[in-house]
Amino acid sequence: MMPATPVKPGHHHCTFDLLIEQVEHLDREAGLRGVTRAGYMRQLIFDDMRRQGRSQRQAARKAG
């Protein structure tokens, strides 16, 4: 399904095929945090990117 409005510059619209129990989990977790499904998924990705960046910086310090 395509977005109803144009996608913002620098953004990309994604569609995911999830099991019902995964969507239910996503909805519960998003609800606990007071954000949308998309907002919760963005936060998960942001947190993962931050963790990976920290790991890469630590590895670079040990190597150099």
Residue pairs with C-beta under 8 A, 6 or more apart in sequence:
1 15
2 13
3 13
7 13
18 26
26 37
26 40
26 41
27 37
29 40
30 36
30 37
30 39
30 40
33 39
33 40
33 43
35 43
